[in-house]
């Protein structure tokens, strides 16, 4: 079992009482009393806090009095910190957590060893922290060094400067020797806090809310339970995720995890912050592939890694869907776990263009082939424009690309045999379908539109790929002009539905997907 531990980081007893109540209500399975946060710290205060917490909680209690140099809130002297831990042993704490460096001091060592020996129900947790990055000594070597002492639980925590730093933690947990707490701090280490359960760590920490988080990258209990399926994670849970940068605001984890839960699938979807270039991307996917026990089965790919993903799969000799080759970008990678040869293990797709074409054809009530010869104006020449232009030109639509940087429009137009112009030519456009593929109108800049209202006509359909908000100013203006409107939300849902099908072999409940996204957008 991996416990969900919640730190109680209170300045006084009253605040602690409220935090304990909130933590228990949210589902905390262990409470960590962070005595270093208390104002006017004294052994009397500590005794009182432990007694009150024990009376209120039916869960185990860890007592910690963190050294300021190891992330503590205040600079309490070593003597007082070890007095606090000694008292905790004699006052009914279930665990005391002492920093490895403090434990090495003869004074603390003798005091704690005696206190723990006198209280056989109390377990000693020895912890080491590295705030700058991975431990220079190596994680396994440190575990062995600390393991020579009488620690019941060893806790090793370091900052991941890149998501690839997490694999050392996964490997140590994967070897599964004894009660270990190993995770990475920082945004790049976020997945290690979630995967702690899959990999059998002794516990993971979560905060009651963002204000009471005690370490960078710590998730709230609500996020762990509601967004990242904490209660459903097992050792054999299959993993998926969205690779991109930035990734914190991606809707993909919410949508895919909700659908996995709805379909009762033993699958989990993670946000995979991938900073850096193609080399970093390749190292990450190689790391996943070479550790089948981690259980990664597929990825969504977003900015700026869609091209890196294509090149990676090509280099591995995997299968790339032909239009994804033509678009030059991949937004979905699937590992085929049952295939034996490396070449057949990775397949790559682009569900953006299919999602867009489906949104257009269903809004217009026609088959995709009905888009042949249709005059289309595409505003923008970035990644999304490229996918849509490739899809539409494959069908035979007559496309003109308008872009702020005309040279980019020219380049894209040359590749797909289209016309092009600068944005100043938009007032002259003559098209039956207008598609916005720029970020203009996207949250928070919702009061702008890529075209002036004169351009919008009754006999036109207008598709805005922006999906936040679901109804952009452009769509409101198009509706007012009597034009048909197509929301970027439909494209987003279609591409996510296609990914879900690639990940699971099943069709998702699209209406459930829509409701999930709308709920998140309303937040
Ligand atoms: P991208 O590759 O960065 O391209 C951005 C495009 O927007 C470029 O053509 C850029 O013109 C133009 N642009 C940006 N700011 C502008 C401004 N202030 N004035 C004029 N043009 C501007 O981005 P992308 O991946 O194509 O994504 C574009 C949009 O598509 C996103 O913002 C998002 O809202 C939407 N999207 C929707 C979905 C969906 O499923 N519905 C999926 C992904 C993205 P320059 O070339 O001159 O820089």
Boltz pocket constraint, residues with backbone or C-beta under 6 A from the ligand:
constraints:
  - pocket:
      binder: B
      contacts: [[A, 303], [A, 355], [A, 379], [A, 380], [A, 381], [A, 382], [A, 383], [A, 384], [A, 385], [A, 403], [A, 404], [A, 405], [A, 408], [A, 436], [A, 437], [A, 438], [A, 439], [A, 440], [A, 442], [A, 464], [A, 465], [A, 466], [A, 467], [A, 488], [A, 489], [A, 491], [A, 492], [A, 493], [A, 495]]
      max_distance: 6.0
